[in-house]
Amino acid sequence: MTRYSRQREAIRKQLSNRGDHPTAETLYAELKTNFPELSLATVYRNLGQLVSWGEVARIDAYGAARFDWRVEPHSHFFCRECGCVIDLPEADDIVPHNLEERFDGVIESSASNYFGLCKECKEKSDKIAKN
């Protein structure tokens, strides 16, 4: 049984209240005000534990580890310009559901990733192209 940690619970709560996929550094900066004794290493260690327990998902995006409160399978969009990561749950419907019938192994999970420009970056790019 794991010991209760006030800091781990604060990290879990902070992550669960977000709709984006923050880095450990972002969570650290947000929590530092209420937990002045908190270190970045503690945030990384606790996120690692939450990932190993299946309570949080780790997403590697453009060289930075980001963390997702949603652990059920879903797709992500990665913006190549600003680096944001956006959930695309409707994209999961295009994955062939009979894939396991055509594969001689056991598929335990899957993830689809899409890359391009988010709405804001596309609008900026379009403005620049018009000028």
Secondary structure, 3 states (H helix, E strand, C coil): CCCCCHHHHHHHHHHHCCCCCCEHHHHHHHHCCCCCCCCHHHHHHHHHHHHHCCCCEEEEECCEEEEECCCCCCEEEEECCCCCEEEEHHHHHHCCCCHHHHCCCCCCCCCCEEEECCHHHHHHHHHHHHC
